[in-house]
Every structure is written in C-alpha cells, then in structure tokens.
Amino acid sequence: MQKNSTHETTMIPAERRNHILALLQDKEFISINDLTENLGVSHMTIRRDLQRMETEGLIKQVSGGAQILRRLLSEPSHSQKEMLCAAEKDAIGRYAAGMIPANCCIYLDAGTTSLALCAHIYERADLTIVSNDFEVINYLISHNCQSGLIHTGGQVQKQNRSGIGHLAAQTIASLSIDLGFLSASSWELRGITTPDPGKVPVKQAVVKSSRQRILICDSSKYAQTATYLAVPISDINTIITDDKLPEHGQRMLANMDLKLIMV
C-alpha cells in the first residue's frame, strides 16, 4: 500500500486524530501499520495520537492497533447485571470489605457489586452505611445488619432500583462519608460515564462528601463510554477491579495518581 499525498502527511495532529476516528467508524479494528501507511507518519506519531485519543475517551488501544470505544446507550436493569461476572464481583466485594476500618461511615453506590460487598459486611455493627440502592438496604435489613442504615431517597429509578437526581444528592451532600464506594456501568480513562443524567448529581455528591473515593467495578465495563461524564478519573483515589483488565489499561492507569487493585 502506498503512502498518501503530501496533504495528508502534513496534517496537524487534530486533523490526523479526526481522520483516525473516521477510519474507525467503518472498521471494528485498525492496526498501527495501516495507520502509518494511510497517514504517512511514523509509528511513534501514531502511538502518541492513540494515547491522546484513549485518554480523551475516544478509542481503546489493543495489541497492534486500536478499536473505537463501545457506547452504552442505556443503563442495564438490576436483573440483567445480577447475572454477569458474579465471581469477579464477589472477589471485588470481599477485598473492598476488608478495606473498611472500624466505626466509619461508608457509601455504597447503586449496583450489584455493592450488593456483593454487602455479603461481607452485614455482620458488622460498627458502621453507618449510606446507599441510594433499595436492594442494598433491603439486603442489609433482611440479614439483620446491626449497623446504622441511611437511604438517600430521591427520584426512583425503577429498572436500577435506586434513588437518583438532586433530592438523593442533597441527602449525600449533608453527610460526612469516610469511604465512598462508587459503581459504574461504563468506565474508561476519563472516568465514570453514564447514559442516565439522573445519576450524575448523585455520584458528584459522593465525590464531594467522601474522604476517599473508590471505584468497585469489574473489567467487563472498562473501555465503554456513555453520554455523561459523571466522575473524572482525577476524582478517584482507588480502583478495585478483576485481573482481566486489559494490559494497556493497566499500564495507563499505573501512570495516573490513583491506586489500582486487581483481584
């Protein structure tokens, strides 16, 4: 394959990255070799472009090339999520539970990974547990949890069985939380994204009210994006995920100002 014209080889970086995006709209995967030939630039230049694009949440780097990020159009229902990655969620929940010191206030975000965490803390009586998830609170009540429980209230998201919106956020904003365990249906190098705008003020309130912000999420949700950026990666202190996180994602996160734990 011949290199393209001088016009393409002298593209400014922004034009080159737009061209890469256009190519990826038509292909599930494109290799670095194909990009260097198509654009008439070096491997190093393409790698820099791909790194920038991944950091901006546009693409996912994979071995030898890149893929466009998968876009989440709607939040999965609780029953849909309950069937996925059960072993990974249990391992994440077990590890996260071991991080919780005595006599503290924690927040558990809506999601089945938070529910998995509950299985490892319901016997404790020294905590104050805050959640917007009806299933989380119901689980703790039904297992006779002696810790204090606070539900945030708010607009009811029926499929997700949680409280969302500004009313839920106001409750969280009135609290002082030691550990905020955040969940996600989609996350990437920019942070936690969601297709549901009602979840944004809730997660943002958790960030502001919590001394430590911890993302608990299995790796199947990584390299997915959605319309609303709820929590930038810079607001997360720790990520607990499973050991199937792609190697490039591991390398990129290792260079960021956070702690990455894979279980």
Disulfide bonds with the S-S distance in Angstrom:
none
